[in-house]
Structure formats: C-alpha cells, structure tokens
Amino acid sequence: MTTTRKIVLGVGLAGGALLATWLLTGDRKKKTTALLTRGAQSLQKTLKKETSSDESEPLYV
C-alpha cells in the first residue's frame, strides 16, 4: 500500500469519526438516534421478508 493511499484512508477514517461525533452531540443526538432506529427497523423487516419466503420445493431451471 502506498503512502498516498494510507494518508487518504487515515483522513477518511478521521473524517468519519468527526462526523459521528458531531452527529451524536447536542440537539442532534435525539434526531440521529431516531433516524438510525428507523433505518434498523426497516432493514430488519426487509431481512425477515427475504428469509420467510421458504418454498417447499426448489425450482429447477
């Protein structure tokens, strides 16, 4: 891995950490938590729909 890639990766991780810190401080914490909760619930519903569609016989092509 070249030095440039390492620097870019480090800056990206640091930027993500700063963004997460900013979103989870002050008045934004409640809004961010609510948004993440709704997203997790919708993802959970989607995953349950995909796994609950079991068919008794496999389809052969």
PDB file of N, H, CA, C and O in Angstrom:
ATOM      1  N   MET A   1       0.854  -1.164   0.000  1.00  0.00           N
ATOM      2  CA  MET A   1       0.000   0.000   0.000  1.00  0.00           C
ATOM      3  C   MET A   1       0.903   1.232   0.000  1.00  0.00           C
ATOM      4  O   MET A   1       1.821   1.338   0.813  1.00  0.00           O
ATOM      5  N   THR A   2       0.643   2.137  -0.894  1.00  0.00           N
ATOM      6  H   THR A   2      -0.103   2.051  -1.555  1.00  0.00           H
ATOM      7  CA  THR A   2       1.491   3.316  -0.998  1.00  0.00           C
ATOM      8  C   THR A   2       1.164   4.311   0.105  1.00  0.00           C
ATOM      9  O   THR A   2       0.130   4.220   0.766  1.00  0.00           O
ATOM     10  N   THR A   3       2.056   5.247   0.282  1.00  0.00           N
ATOM     11  H   THR A   3       2.897   5.321  -0.255  1.00  0.00           H
ATOM     12  CA  THR A   3       1.891   6.256   1.323  1.00  0.00           C
ATOM     13  C   THR A   3       0.653   7.112   1.069  1.00  0.00           C
ATOM     14  O   THR A   3      -0.060   7.480   2.002  1.00  0.00           O
ATOM     15  N   THR A   4       0.407   7.421  -0.189  1.00  0.00           N
ATOM     16  H   THR A   4       0.986   7.122  -0.948  1.00  0.00           H
ATOM     17  CA  THR A   4      -0.757   8.244  -0.524  1.00  0.00           C
ATOM     18  C   THR A   4      -2.048   7.552  -0.121  1.00  0.00           C
ATOM     19  O   THR A   4      -2.946   8.189   0.430  1.00  0.00           O
ATOM     20  N   ARG A   5      -2.153   6.254  -0.388  1.00  0.00           N
ATOM     21  H   ARG A   5      -1.424   5.736  -0.836  1.00  0.00           H
ATOM     22  CA  ARG A   5      -3.351   5.504  -0.020  1.00  0.00           C
ATOM     23  C   ARG A   5      -3.531   5.463   1.492  1.00  0.00           C
ATOM     24  O   ARG A   5      -4.652   5.565   1.992  1.00  0.00           O
ATOM     25  N   LYS A   6      -2.438   5.316   2.211  1.00  0.00           N
ATOM     26  H   LYS A   6      -1.528   5.233   1.805  1.00  0.00           H
ATOM     27  CA  LYS A   6      -2.511   5.291   3.669  1.00  0.00           C
ATOM     28  C   LYS A   6      -3.001   6.630   4.213  1.00  0.00           C
ATOM     29  O   LYS A   6      -3.803   6.677   5.145  1.00  0.00           O
ATOM     30  N   ILE A   7      -2.514   7.707   3.626  1.00  0.00           N
ATOM     31  H   ILE A   7      -1.863   7.669   2.869  1.00  0.00           H
ATOM     32  CA  ILE A   7      -2.933   9.040   4.068  1.00  0.00           C
ATOM     33  C   ILE A   7      -4.409   9.254   3.771  1.00  0.00           C
ATOM     34  O   ILE A   7      -5.146   9.755   4.621  1.00  0.00           O
ATOM     35  N   VAL A   8      -4.847   8.880   2.571  1.00  0.00           N
ATOM     36  H   VAL A   8      -4.248   8.474   1.881  1.00  0.00           H
ATOM     37  CA  VAL A   8      -6.246   9.046   2.192  1.00  0.00           C
ATOM     38  C   VAL A   8      -7.137   8.201   3.100  1.00  0.00           C
ATOM     39  O   VAL A   8      -8.193   8.666   3.531  1.00  0.00           O
ATOM     40  N   LEU A   9      -6.735   6.989   3.390  1.00  0.00           N
ATOM     41  H   LEU A   9      -5.878   6.611   3.040  1.00  0.00           H
ATOM     42  CA  LEU A   9      -7.502   6.121   4.281  1.00  0.00           C
ATOM     43  C   LEU A   9      -7.581   6.722   5.684  1.00  0.00           C
ATOM     44  O   LEU A   9      -8.647   6.707   6.300  1.00  0.00           O
ATOM     45  N   GLY A  10      -6.495   7.236   6.183  1.00  0.00           N
ATOM     46  H   GLY A  10      -5.630   7.248   5.683  1.00  0.00           H
ATOM     47  CA  GLY A  10      -6.474   7.862   7.501  1.00  0.00           C
ATOM     48  C   GLY A  10      -7.362   9.093   7.573  1.00  0.00           C
ATOM     49  O   GLY A  10      -8.080   9.293   8.552  1.00  0.00           O
ATOM     50  N   VAL A  11      -7.312   9.912   6.539  1.00  0.00           N
ATOM     51  H   VAL A  11      -6.729   9.749   5.743  1.00  0.00           H
ATOM     52  CA  VAL A  11      -8.154  11.111   6.501  1.00  0.00           C
ATOM     53  C   VAL A  11      -9.624  10.721   6.421  1.00  0.00           C
ATOM     54  O   VAL A  11     -10.464  11.353   7.060  1.00  0.00           O
ATOM     55  N   GLY A  12      -9.943   9.699   5.654  1.00  0.00           N
ATOM     56  H   GLY A  12      -9.260   9.185   5.135  1.00  0.00           H
ATOM     57  CA  GLY A  12     -11.320   9.231   5.556  1.00  0.00           C
ATOM     58  C   GLY A  12     -11.846   8.711   6.883  1.00  0.00           C
ATOM     59  O   GLY A  12     -12.973   9.021   7.267  1.00  0.00           O
ATOM     60  N   LEU A  13     -11.043   7.926   7.586  1.00  0.00           N
ATOM     61  H   LEU A  13     -10.127   7.675   7.274  1.00  0.00           H
ATOM     62  CA  LEU A  13     -11.458   7.414   8.889  1.00  0.00           C
ATOM     63  C   LEU A  13     -11.606   8.539   9.905  1.00  0.00           C
ATOM     64  O   LEU A  13     -12.551   8.545  10.694  1.00  0.00           O
ATOM     65  N   ALA A  14     -10.692   9.474   9.890  1.00  0.00           N
ATOM     66  H   ALA A  14      -9.924   9.469   9.249  1.00  0.00           H
ATOM     67  CA  ALA A  14     -10.770  10.607  10.814  1.00  0.00           C
ATOM     68  C   ALA A  14     -12.002  11.459  10.515  1.00  0.00           C
ATOM     69  O   ALA A  14     -12.679  11.918  11.435  1.00  0.00           O
ATOM     70  N   GLY A  15     -12.288  11.667   9.253  1.00  0.00           N
ATOM     71  H   GLY A  15     -11.738  11.295   8.505  1.00  0.00           H
ATOM     72  CA  GLY A  15     -13.474  12.439   8.871  1.00  0.00           C
ATOM     73  C   GLY A  15     -14.752  11.745   9.309  1.00  0.00           C
ATOM     74  O   GLY A  15     -15.681  12.394   9.790  1.00  0.00           O
ATOM     75  N   GLY A  16     -14.803  10.432   9.146  1.00  0.00           N
ATOM     76  H   GLY A  16     -14.048   9.905   8.755  1.00  0.00           H
ATOM     77  CA  GLY A  16     -15.972   9.674   9.589  1.00  0.00           C
ATOM     78  C   GLY A  16     -16.157   9.742  11.098  1.00  0.00           C
ATOM     79  O   GLY A  16     -17.281   9.853  11.590  1.00  0.00           O
ATOM     80  N   ALA A  17     -15.046   9.674  11.831  1.00  0.00           N
ATOM     81  H   ALA A  17     -14.133   9.584  11.432  1.00  0.00           H
ATOM     82  CA  ALA A  17     -15.121   9.773  13.289  1.00  0.00           C
ATOM     83  C   ALA A  17     -15.598  11.158  13.716  1.00  0.00           C
ATOM     84  O   ALA A  17     -16.397  11.284  14.644  1.00  0.00           O
ATOM     85  N   LEU A  18     -15.112  12.187  13.044  1.00  0.00           N
ATOM     86  H   LEU A  18     -14.463  12.085  12.290  1.00  0.00           H
ATOM     87  CA  LEU A  18     -15.562  13.545  13.370  1.00  0.00           C
ATOM     88  C   LEU A  18     -17.043  13.736  13.061  1.00  0.00           C
ATOM     89  O   LEU A  18     -17.766  14.368  13.832  1.00  0.00           O
ATOM     90  N   LEU A  19     -17.491  13.193  11.941  1.00  0.00           N
ATOM     91  H   LEU A  19     -16.904  12.680  11.314  1.00  0.00           H
ATOM     92  CA  LEU A  19     -18.905  13.295  11.581  1.00  0.00           C
ATOM     93  C   LEU A  19     -19.779  12.577  12.606  1.00  0.00           C
ATOM     94  O   LEU A  19     -20.807  13.109  13.024  1.00  0.00           O
ATOM     95  N   ALA A  20     -19.380  11.383  13.008  1.00  0.00           N
ATOM     96  H   ALA A  20     -18.544  10.952  12.668  1.00  0.00           H
ATOM     97  CA  ALA A  20     -20.150  10.637  14.007  1.00  0.00           C
ATOM     98  C   ALA A  20     -20.191  11.388  15.330  1.00  0.00           C
ATOM     99  O   ALA A  20     -21.229  11.428  15.990  1.00  0.00           O
ATOM    100  N   THR A  21     -19.075  11.979  15.719  1.00  0.00           N
ATOM    101  H   THR A  21     -18.232  11.946  15.182  1.00  0.00           H
ATOM    102  CA  THR A  21     -19.031  12.750  16.956  1.00  0.00           C
ATOM    103  C   THR A  21     -19.955  13.952  16.872  1.00  0.00           C
ATOM    104  O   THR A  21     -20.686  14.243  17.819  1.00  0.00           O
ATOM    105  N   TRP A  22     -19.926  14.645  15.756  1.00  0.00           N
ATOM    106  H   TRP A  22     -19.332  14.409  14.987  1.00  0.00           H
ATOM    107  CA  TRP A  22     -20.768  15.827  15.581  1.00  0.00           C
ATOM    108  C   TRP A  22     -22.251  15.450  15.605  1.00  0.00           C
ATOM    109  O   TRP A  22     -23.067  16.154  16.200  1.00  0.00           O
ATOM    110  N   LEU A  23     -22.595  14.323  14.945  1.00  0.00           N
ATOM    111  H   LEU A  23     -21.932  13.752  14.462  1.00  0.00           H
ATOM    112  CA  LEU A  23     -23.997  13.913  14.889  1.00  0.00           C
ATOM    113  C   LEU A  23     -24.530  13.462  16.246  1.00  0.00           C
ATOM    114  O   LEU A  23     -25.727  13.571  16.512  1.00  0.00           O
ATOM    115  N   LEU A  24     -23.656  12.964  17.092  1.00  0.00           N
ATOM    116  H   LEU A  24     -22.684  12.875  16.876  1.00  0.00           H
ATOM    117  CA  LEU A  24     -24.105  12.416  18.375  1.00  0.00           C
ATOM    118  C   LEU A  24     -23.907  13.377  19.539  1.00  0.00           C
ATOM    119  O   LEU A  24     -23.905  12.949  20.693  1.00  0.00           O
ATOM    120  N   THR A  25     -23.743  14.657  19.261  1.00  0.00           N
ATOM    121  H   THR A  25     -23.745  15.005  18.323  1.00  0.00           H
ATOM    122  CA  THR A  25     -23.604  15.634  20.338  1.00  0.00           C
ATOM    123  C   THR A  25     -24.731  16.653  20.250  1.00  0.00           C
ATOM    124  O   THR A  25     -25.261  16.929  19.173  1.00  0.00           O
ATOM    125  N   GLY A  26     -25.077  17.196  21.385  1.00  0.00           N
ATOM    126  H   GLY A  26     -24.646  16.972  22.260  1.00  0.00           H
ATOM    127  CA  GLY A  26     -26.062  18.278  21.440  1.00  0.00           C
ATOM    128  C   GLY A  26     -27.455  17.848  21.039  1.00  0.00           C
ATOM    129  O   GLY A  26     -27.878  16.726  21.317  1.00  0.00           O
ATOM    130  N   ASP A  27     -28.167  18.750  20.382  1.00  0.00           N
ATOM    131  H   ASP A  27     -27.823  19.662  20.156  1.00  0.00           H
ATOM    132  CA  ASP A  27     -29.550  18.511  19.980  1.00  0.00           C
ATOM    133  C   ASP A  27     -29.666  17.466  18.877  1.00  0.00           C
ATOM    134  O   ASP A  27     -30.724  16.861  18.707  1.00  0.00           O
ATOM    135  N   ARG A  28     -28.603  17.253  18.139  1.00  0.00           N
ATOM    136  H   ARG A  28     -27.744  17.745  18.278  1.00  0.00           H
ATOM    137  CA  ARG A  28     -28.649  16.316  17.017  1.00  0.00           C
ATOM    138  C   ARG A  28     -28.695  14.865  17.472  1.00  0.00           C
ATOM    139  O   ARG A  28     -29.054  13.987  16.687  1.00  0.00           O
ATOM    140  N   LYS A  29     -28.338  14.594  18.729  1.00  0.00           N
ATOM    141  H   LYS A  29     -28.046  15.307  19.367  1.00  0.00           H
ATOM    142  CA  LYS A  29     -28.272  13.209  19.201  1.00  0.00           C
ATOM    143  C   LYS A  29     -29.626  12.518  19.111  1.00  0.00           C
ATOM    144  O   LYS A  29     -29.702  11.379  18.651  1.00  0.00           O
ATOM    145  N   LYS A  30     -30.692  13.180  19.538  1.00  0.00           N
ATOM    146  H   LYS A  30     -30.630  14.105  19.912  1.00  0.00           H
ATOM    147  CA  LYS A  30     -32.021  12.572  19.505  1.00  0.00           C
ATOM    148  C   LYS A  30     -32.470  12.309  18.073  1.00  0.00           C
ATOM    149  O   LYS A  30     -33.023  11.250  17.775  1.00  0.00           O
ATOM    150  N   LYS A  31     -32.233  13.268  17.194  1.00  0.00           N
ATOM    151  H   LYS A  31     -31.783  14.128  17.436  1.00  0.00           H
ATOM    152  CA  LYS A  31     -32.633  13.106  15.793  1.00  0.00           C
ATOM    153  C   LYS A  31     -31.834  11.990  15.126  1.00  0.00           C
ATOM    154  O   LYS A  31     -32.392  11.186  14.378  1.00  0.00           O
ATOM    155  N   THR A  32     -30.538  11.940  15.393  1.00  0.00           N
ATOM    156  H   THR A  32     -30.085  12.593  16.000  1.00  0.00           H
ATOM    157  CA  THR A  32     -29.690  10.911  14.796  1.00  0.00           C
ATOM    158  C   THR A  32     -30.080   9.532  15.301  1.00  0.00           C
ATOM    159  O   THR A  32     -30.149   8.581  14.522  1.00  0.00           O
ATOM    160  N   THR A  33     -30.335   9.416  16.589  1.00  0.00           N
ATOM    161  H   THR A  33     -30.280  10.189  17.221  1.00  0.00           H
ATOM    162  CA  THR A  33     -30.740   8.135  17.163  1.00  0.00           C
ATOM    163  C   THR A  33     -32.062   7.671  16.572  1.00  0.00           C
ATOM    164  O   THR A  33     -32.221   6.490  16.262  1.00  0.00           O
ATOM    165  N   ALA A  34     -33.008   8.583  16.412  1.00  0.00           N
ATOM    166  H   ALA A  34     -32.879   9.542  16.663  1.00  0.00           H
ATOM    167  CA  ALA A  34     -34.299   8.226  15.827  1.00  0.00           C
ATOM    168  C   ALA A  34     -34.135   7.773  14.379  1.00  0.00           C
ATOM    169  O   ALA A  34     -34.760   6.801  13.955  1.00  0.00           O
ATOM    170  N   LEU A  35     -33.308   8.465  13.634  1.00  0.00           N
ATOM    171  H   LEU A  35     -32.801   9.255  13.979  1.00  0.00           H
ATOM    172  CA  LEU A  35     -33.070   8.099  12.232  1.00  0.00           C
ATOM    173  C   LEU A  35     -32.438   6.714  12.130  1.00  0.00           C
ATOM    174  O   LEU A  35     -32.858   5.898  11.310  1.00  0.00           O
ATOM    175  N   LEU A  36     -31.440   6.450  12.955  1.00  0.00           N
ATOM    176  H   LEU A  36     -31.099   7.113  13.622  1.00  0.00           H
ATOM    177  CA  LEU A  36     -30.780   5.147  12.915  1.00  0.00           C
ATOM    178  C   LEU A  36     -31.715   4.031  13.366  1.00  0.00           C
ATOM    179  O   LEU A  36     -31.649   2.918  12.843  1.00  0.00           O
ATOM    180  N   THR A  37     -32.573   4.315  14.319  1.00  0.00           N
ATOM    181  H   THR A  37     -32.627   5.218  14.743  1.00  0.00           H
ATOM    182  CA  THR A  37     -33.534   3.321  14.785  1.00  0.00           C
ATOM    183  C   THR A  37     -34.523   2.970  13.688  1.00  0.00           C
ATOM    184  O   THR A  37     -34.812   1.795  13.463  1.00  0.00           O
ATOM    185  N   ARG A  38     -35.045   3.987  13.000  1.00  0.00           N
ATOM    186  H   ARG A  38     -34.810   4.942  13.183  1.00  0.00           H
ATOM    187  CA  ARG A  38     -35.982   3.726  11.894  1.00  0.00           C
ATOM    188  C   ARG A  38     -35.300   2.932  10.789  1.00  0.00           C
ATOM    189  O   ARG A  38     -35.896   2.012  10.230  1.00  0.00           O
ATOM    190  N   GLY A  39     -34.060   3.280  10.471  1.00  0.00           N
ATOM    191  H   GLY A  39     -33.577   4.028  10.926  1.00  0.00           H
ATOM    192  CA  GLY A  39     -33.335   2.553   9.428  1.00  0.00           C
ATOM    193  C   GLY A  39     -33.096   1.104   9.806  1.00  0.00           C
ATOM    194  O   GLY A  39     -33.222   0.212   8.968  1.00  0.00           O
ATOM    195  N   ALA A  40     -32.752   0.865  11.063  1.00  0.00           N
ATOM    196  H   ALA A  40     -32.650   1.590  11.744  1.00  0.00           H
ATOM    197  CA  ALA A  40     -32.516  -0.502  11.523  1.00  0.00           C
ATOM    198  C   ALA A  40     -33.805  -1.315  11.500  1.00  0.00           C
ATOM    199  O   ALA A  40     -33.789  -2.492  11.140  1.00  0.00           O
ATOM    200  N   GLN A  41     -34.914  -0.702  11.877  1.00  0.00           N
ATOM    201  H   GLN A  41     -34.927   0.254  12.170  1.00  0.00           H
ATOM    202  CA  GLN A  41     -36.194  -1.407  11.871  1.00  0.00           C
ATOM    203  C   GLN A  41     -36.625  -1.760  10.452  1.00  0.00           C
ATOM    204  O   GLN A  41     -37.124  -2.860  10.214  1.00  0.00           O
ATOM    205  N   SER A  42     -36.437  -0.846   9.513  1.00  0.00           N
ATOM    206  H   SER A  42     -36.032   0.047   9.706  1.00  0.00           H
ATOM    207  CA  SER A  42     -36.826  -1.147   8.134  1.00  0.00           C
ATOM    208  C   SER A  42     -35.915  -2.220   7.535  1.00  0.00           C
ATOM    209  O   SER A  42     -36.370  -3.059   6.758  1.00  0.00           O
ATOM    210  N   LEU A  43     -34.648  -2.194   7.890  1.00  0.00           N
ATOM    211  H   LEU A  43     -34.278  -1.512   8.521  1.00  0.00           H
ATOM    212  CA  LEU A  43     -33.726  -3.230   7.422  1.00  0.00           C
ATOM    213  C   LEU A  43     -34.098  -4.578   8.009  1.00  0.00           C
ATOM    214  O   LEU A  43     -34.041  -5.597   7.320  1.00  0.00           O
ATOM    215  N   GLN A  44     -34.475  -4.589   9.267  1.00  0.00           N
ATOM    216  H   GLN A  44     -34.522  -3.762   9.826  1.00  0.00           H
ATOM    217  CA  GLN A  44     -34.879  -5.825   9.920  1.00  0.00           C
ATOM    218  C   GLN A  44     -36.134  -6.401   9.263  1.00  0.00           C
ATOM    219  O   GLN A  44     -36.221  -7.613   9.064  1.00  0.00           O
ATOM    220  N   LYS A  45     -37.097  -5.558   8.927  1.00  0.00           N
ATOM    221  H   LYS A  45     -37.026  -4.574   9.089  1.00  0.00           H
ATOM    222  CA  LYS A  45     -38.307  -6.019   8.249  1.00  0.00           C
ATOM    223  C   LYS A  45     -37.983  -6.600   6.886  1.00  0.00           C
ATOM    224  O   LYS A  45     -38.542  -7.622   6.489  1.00  0.00           O
ATOM    225  N   THR A  46     -37.080  -5.948   6.170  1.00  0.00           N
ATOM    226  H   THR A  46     -36.626  -5.117   6.492  1.00  0.00           H
ATOM    227  CA  THR A  46     -36.691  -6.419   4.844  1.00  0.00           C
ATOM    228  C   THR A  46     -36.022  -7.781   4.926  1.00  0.00           C
ATOM    229  O   THR A  46     -36.304  -8.665   4.116  1.00  0.00           O
ATOM    230  N   LEU A  47     -35.144  -7.954   5.890  1.00  0.00           N
ATOM    231  H   LEU A  47     -34.915  -7.237   6.548  1.00  0.00           H
ATOM    232  CA  LEU A  47     -34.463  -9.237   6.046  1.00  0.00           C
ATOM    233  C   LEU A  47     -35.427 -10.336   6.454  1.00  0.00           C
ATOM    234  O   LEU A  47     -35.266 -11.478   6.023  1.00  0.00           O
ATOM    235  N   LYS A  48     -36.417 -10.029   7.268  1.00  0.00           N
ATOM    236  H   LYS A  48     -36.548  -9.102   7.618  1.00  0.00           H
ATOM    237  CA  LYS A  48     -37.398 -11.040   7.660  1.00  0.00           C
ATOM    238  C   LYS A  48     -38.236 -11.460   6.462  1.00  0.00           C
ATOM    239  O   LYS A  48     -38.571 -12.637   6.333  1.00  0.00           O
ATOM    240  N   LYS A  49     -38.583 -10.522   5.579  1.00  0.00           N
ATOM    241  H   LYS A  49     -38.311  -9.565   5.683  1.00  0.00           H
ATOM    242  CA  LYS A  49     -39.370 -10.856   4.399  1.00  0.00           C
ATOM    243  C   LYS A  49     -38.606 -11.809   3.499  1.00  0.00           C
ATOM    244  O   LYS A  49     -39.188 -12.752   2.961  1.00  0.00           O
ATOM    245  N   GLU A  50     -37.301 -11.577   3.327  1.00  0.00           N
ATOM    246  H   GLU A  50     -36.829 -10.811   3.764  1.00  0.00           H
ATOM    247  CA  GLU A  50     -36.498 -12.413   2.442  1.00  0.00           C
ATOM    248  C   GLU A  50     -36.335 -13.818   3.004  1.00  0.00           C
ATOM    249  O   GLU A  50     -36.358 -14.788   2.246  1.00  0.00           O
ATOM    250  N   THR A  51     -36.172 -13.948   4.307  1.00  0.00           N
ATOM    251  H   THR A  51     -36.153 -13.160   4.923  1.00  0.00           H
ATOM    252  CA  THR A  51     -35.948 -15.270   4.885  1.00  0.00           C
ATOM    253  C   THR A  51     -37.245 -16.035   5.095  1.00  0.00           C
ATOM    254  O   THR A  51     -37.213 -17.263   5.180  1.00  0.00           O
ATOM    255  N   SER A  52     -38.372 -15.365   5.181  1.00  0.00           N
ATOM    256  H   SER A  52     -38.398 -14.368   5.112  1.00  0.00           H
ATOM    257  CA  SER A  52     -39.631 -16.055   5.427  1.00  0.00           C
ATOM    258  C   SER A  52     -40.266 -16.600   4.151  1.00  0.00           C
ATOM    259  O   SER A  52     -41.313 -17.244   4.224  1.00  0.00           O
ATOM    260  N   SER A  53     -39.682 -16.370   3.014  1.00  0.00           N
ATOM    261  H   SER A  53     -38.832 -15.847   2.955  1.00  0.00           H
ATOM    262  CA  SER A  53     -40.267 -16.843   1.757  1.00  0.00           C
ATOM    263  C   SER A  53     -39.692 -18.222   1.373  1.00  0.00           C
ATOM    264  O   SER A  53     -39.181 -18.406   0.268  1.00  0.00           O
ATOM    265  N   ASP A  54     -39.785 -19.166   2.289  1.00  0.00           N
ATOM    266  H   ASP A  54     -40.200 -19.016   3.186  1.00  0.00           H
ATOM    267  CA  ASP A  54     -39.321 -20.527   2.012  1.00  0.00           C
ATOM    268  C   ASP A  54     -40.322 -21.218   1.109  1.00  0.00           C
ATOM    269  O   ASP A  54     -41.534 -21.117   1.300  1.00  0.00           O
ATOM    270  N   GLU A  55     -39.801 -21.911   0.139  1.00  0.00           N
ATOM    271  H   GLU A  55     -38.817 -21.993  -0.016  1.00  0.00           H
ATOM    272  CA  GLU A  55     -40.666 -22.679  -0.742  1.00  0.00           C
ATOM    273  C   GLU A  55     -40.457 -24.164  -0.418  1.00  0.00           C
ATOM    274  O   GLU A  55     -39.351 -24.595  -0.093  1.00  0.00           O
ATOM    275  N   SER A  56     -41.513 -24.907  -0.513  1.00  0.00           N
ATOM    276  H   SER A  56     -42.412 -24.557  -0.778  1.00  0.00           H
ATOM    277  CA  SER A  56     -41.419 -26.315  -0.164  1.00  0.00           C
ATOM    278  C   SER A  56     -40.599 -27.098  -1.197  1.00  0.00           C
ATOM    279  O   SER A  56     -39.916 -28.060  -0.844  1.00  0.00           O
ATOM    280  N   GLU A  57     -40.664 -26.693  -2.458  1.00  0.00           N
ATOM    281  H   GLU A  57     -41.219 -25.912  -2.744  1.00  0.00           H
ATOM    282  CA  GLU A  57     -39.917 -27.381  -3.497  1.00  0.00           C
ATOM    283  C   GLU A  57     -38.967 -26.406  -4.176  1.00  0.00           C
ATOM    284  O   GLU A  57     -39.345 -25.272  -4.471  1.00  0.00           O
ATOM    285  N   PRO A  58     -37.742 -26.839  -4.423  1.00  0.00           N
ATOM    286  CA  PRO A  58     -36.817 -25.952  -5.134  1.00  0.00           C
ATOM    287  C   PRO A  58     -37.198 -25.846  -6.612  1.00  0.00           C
ATOM    288  O   PRO A  58     -37.769 -26.773  -7.188  1.00  0.00           O
ATOM    289  N   LEU A  59     -36.880 -24.727  -7.200  1.00  0.00           N
ATOM    290  H   LEU A  59     -36.416 -23.974  -6.733  1.00  0.00           H
ATOM    291  CA  LEU A  59     -37.153 -24.535  -8.621  1.00  0.00           C
ATOM    292  C   LEU A  59     -35.931 -24.919  -9.420  1.00  0.00           C
ATOM    293  O   LEU A  59     -34.818 -24.476  -9.137  1.00  0.00           O
ATOM    294  N   TYR A  60     -36.154 -25.748 -10.420  1.00  0.00           N
ATOM    295  H   TYR A  60     -37.058 -26.108 -10.649  1.00  0.00           H
ATOM    296  CA  TYR A  60     -35.053 -26.163 -11.285  1.00  0.00           C
ATOM    297  C   TYR A  60     -35.220 -25.505 -12.635  1.00  0.00           C
ATOM    298  O   TYR A  60     -36.322 -25.429 -13.178  1.00  0.00           O
ATOM    299  N   VAL A  61     -34.117 -25.034 -13.163  1.00  0.00           N
ATOM    300  H   VAL A  61     -33.222 -25.096 -12.722  1.00  0.00           H
ATOM    301  CA  VAL A  61     -34.167 -24.368 -14.458  1.00  0.00           C
ATOM    302  C   VAL A  61     -33.612 -25.293 -15.509  1.00  0.00           C
ATOM    303  O   VAL A  61     -33.559 -24.931 -16.684  1.00  0.00           O
TER     304      VAL A  61
END
